[in-house]
Amino acid sequence: GLNGAPAAASRQLLTDILRGEWDYKGHVISDCDTISAIHTAYHYTSSVLEAAAAALQAGGDLNCGPEYSLLPLALRSGLVSPQSIDTAVSRLLRSRILTGDLDQGPTADPYADIPLSVVDSAPHRALAEQLSRESVVLLKNGGGFPLMPNMATLAAKGAAAEME
């Protein structure tokens, strides 16, 4: 998180820094169970309903899990605005349009005809494993972190770090 707020509920991180300073135009998806963890693990909100509202208001557009199914209730309760839902949906639709996900016709998805037996083949699994090993990026303190040059240390962890 950042300044006491879990990352998925941090407007400073998702909106001010990611979208404001870094000019990120895409959509933000939570990790699985992260929205519930805002309440259950971090005790940042008093309910999962409030956690879903906090994540949306912070700038989270989609979540991995059922928590955003609570957003209609959050809207009726005044925890989120119609504009915040419209903004999230707009970002999601923009991404889907840009990737061709909503296109029609035989060329809409060039990967649609590749069978699962090929996609889930041993060579593809080996390549996926290699890419995951080689793609992890950690911040290195080379005289100050890029986000906060005066900070000497930074810890990034999630609720799963507490699990055995």
N, C-alpha and C positions, 0 to 999 in steps of 0.2 A: 504494500500500500504506500500511500504518500501522505505525510502529515496527519497520521492517525486514522485515515480512511482506507479501507480495503481497496485495492486497485480497481475492482469492478464497480465500486461506488464512489470513486474519486473524480469529481468534475474537474479538479485541477489537472489530473493526469490525462483523462480521456478527452476533455474539451479544450481546456486552456493550452496544454502543452501539445498533445497529439494533433488536434485539429487547428488550434490557433497558431502556435509557434512553428510547428512542423508542416502545416498546411496539408495534412492528411485528408483526402477526399473519400476514402473508402468507408466500409462499414466495420463495426466492432462487434465481435462475437465473444461471449464469455466462455471460459473453460467449463467443462461439465461439473455440475454441483456447486460452482462458485457463487451463484446468486443465493442459494440456500445458505452457503457458508457465511455470507455477510451477516446473517442472523445467528445461525447455529454454532459456528466456530469462532467468529470474530465478535459476536454480540454487539455489533454496530447498530442494529435496528432492533425493535421490539417484536418483529414478526417477519415471516417470509414475504408477506404482502408488502410491507414497508421496504424490504430488501429489493424486491423486484422494482418498486417505484424508484428507489434510490439509484439502482443501476441504470434504469432508463433515463432518469433525469441527469445522471452523470455523463451520459453519452453512449451507453451500451445499446446497440441496435437489435441484437438477437442473442438468445441464450441457449446453451446446450442443457436442456432439461425442461421441466414443466413450469417453472416459476413465472414466465411471462404470460402464461394462461391466466394469471391473476390480474393482468393489466386492465381488463374491463372493469373489474371491481375497484382497482386503484383509481381509475378514471371517475367512476361514480362516487367514490369517496373523496375526491378532490386531491388525491396524492400525486397524480400526474395530470398534465394538461393535454387537451386534444392535439395541440401543436407539437408536443414532445413525441407523441405517437406518430403523427404525420411526418415529422423529421426522420425518425427511425425507419419508417416504411419507405420514404423517399430514397434514403441512402441504400437500403436493401434492393429496391427496384433498380436503382441506377447501376449497382454492381451486376445485377442479373442481366440487364440490358447490355452493358459493356462486355460481358463475357459470352453473350449470345445465348444465354440460358433460356430465354423466352422465345427464341426464333423458331419458326416452323419450317418444315420441308426436309428433304433427304440430306441436305448439307448442313443442317442446323447444328448437329452434334457429330463431328467426325469420329468420335470415339464410341458412339452408340452401338456399332456393329462388332466391336471387339468383345469376344466372349470372356466371361469371368475366368475361365480356365487359363486364358492367356494373361489377363490382368493379374491374377492371383498365382502366377507361375513361380517356380523356384528362382529363376533368374531375376524376376521382378521383385520378389521378396528380398533377395540378396542386395539388389541395387537400392531398394527403399531403406534397408538397414544401414547400408554404407552411407547414404545421404543423410540419414538421421544422426549418425555418429559425427559426420563431418560438418553438419550445419548448425550445431549448437554454438551460440555466441555468448560469451560472458564479458561483462564490463571489466576492463583492466584499468587500475589506477596508475596512470602514468603522469602524475603531477596534478591530479584533480579529475573528478568525473566529468564527462561531457555535459551532463544536465546541470550539475551544481559544482562549479569549479572550486568553491571554497570548502567542499565537503571532503573529509579524509576517509570516511568509510561509508559503506552502503550495504544493507542486508536486504535481499529480495527472497521472500519465501511465501509459501501458501499453506493452506490448511492441511494439505497432504503431507507436509514436512513433519507434522506432529503425529502422523499415523505410523504404526509399526508394521 
